[in-house]
Amino acid sequence: MSIEGWRVVASVGDRASADVLCGLLESESLQCLVVSNGVVPGLGTQFAVLVPTELVGKAQRIREQVPVSNEELTYLATGELPGGAREP
């Protein structure tokens, strides 16, 4: 999963987590893209967050400063708690 001039900074198993990370990077004024291995939109099993090659170092530092799990990213994106429950 790569596009010429762009590099992967993270790979996650769901779209919501990828979108949250991309939002974090965008909040720091970094361009980012989310790409998937799915042939049909929404059916991917792997999602990669890409940034322009020259911004990989900055993106990795931002990502490392906010270490969150996939479950936390899913909760932030959807409000879904582990086990499928939703916060009231």
C-alpha positions as CSV (number, residue, x, y, z in Angstrom):
1,M,0.0,0.0,0.0
2,S,1.9,3.0,-1.2
3,I,1.5,5.9,-3.6
4,E,4.5,7.6,-5.3
5,G,5.8,10.3,-3.1
6,W,3.9,9.1,0.0
7,R,5.0,6.7,2.8
8,V,3.1,4.7,5.4
9,V,3.3,5.9,9.0
10,A,0.8,3.5,10.4
11,S,-1.2,0.4,9.5
12,V,-4.3,-0.5,11.4
13,G,-7.2,-3.0,11.1
14,D,-10.1,-0.6,10.8
15,R,-11.1,2.5,9.0
16,A,-12.1,4.4,12.1
17,S,-8.7,4.1,13.7
18,A,-7.0,5.2,10.5
19,D,-9.3,8.2,10.2
20,V,-8.6,9.3,13.8
21,L,-4.9,9.1,13.3
22,C,-5.2,11.0,10.0
23,G,-7.3,13.7,11.9
24,L,-4.5,14.0,14.5
25,L,-1.9,14.5,11.8
26,E,-4.1,17.0,10.0
27,S,-4.6,18.9,13.3
28,E,-0.8,19.4,13.2
29,S,-1.0,20.7,9.6
30,L,0.3,17.5,8.0
31,Q,-1.3,16.1,4.8
32,C,-2.3,12.5,5.0
33,L,-4.2,9.8,3.1
34,V,-5.9,6.7,4.2
35,V,-5.7,3.7,1.8
36,S,-7.2,0.3,2.1
37,N,-6.6,-3.2,0.8
38,G,-10.3,-3.5,0.1
39,V,-11.4,-3.8,-3.5
40,V,-14.9,-2.7,-2.5
41,P,-15.1,0.5,-0.3
42,G,-15.7,-0.4,3.3
43,L,-14.6,-4.0,3.0
44,G,-10.9,-3.6,3.6
45,T,-9.2,-5.5,6.4
46,Q,-6.0,-3.3,6.5
47,F,-5.9,0.5,6.4
48,A,-2.7,2.5,6.0
49,V,-2.1,6.1,6.9
50,L,0.3,7.8,4.5
51,V,2.0,11.2,4.5
52,P,4.3,12.9,2.0
53,T,7.7,11.3,2.1
54,E,9.4,14.4,3.4
55,L,7.0,14.5,6.4
56,V,7.5,10.9,7.6
57,G,9.8,11.8,10.5
58,K,7.5,14.5,11.8
59,A,4.4,12.3,11.5
60,Q,6.1,9.5,13.4
61,R,7.1,11.8,16.2
62,I,3.5,13.1,16.5
63,R,2.2,9.5,16.4
64,E,4.7,8.4,19.1
65,Q,3.7,11.4,21.4
66,V,0.2,10.1,21.5
67,P,0.5,6.4,21.9
68,V,-3.0,5.0,21.7
69,S,-4.3,1.5,21.0
70,N,-6.5,0.4,18.2
71,E,-9.4,0.1,20.7
72,E,-8.9,3.7,21.9
73,L,-8.8,4.9,18.3
74,T,-12.0,3.0,17.6
75,Y,-13.7,4.5,20.7
76,L,-12.6,8.0,19.7
77,A,-14.0,7.6,16.3
78,T,-17.2,5.7,17.0
79,G,-17.9,5.9,20.8
80,E,-17.9,2.1,20.8
81,L,-16.4,0.5,24.0
82,P,-14.5,-2.8,24.0
83,G,-16.9,-5.6,23.6
84,G,-19.3,-3.7,21.3
85,A,-21.0,-1.6,24.0
86,R,-21.6,2.1,23.4
87,E,-21.1,4.8,25.9
88,P,-24.4,6.2,27.1
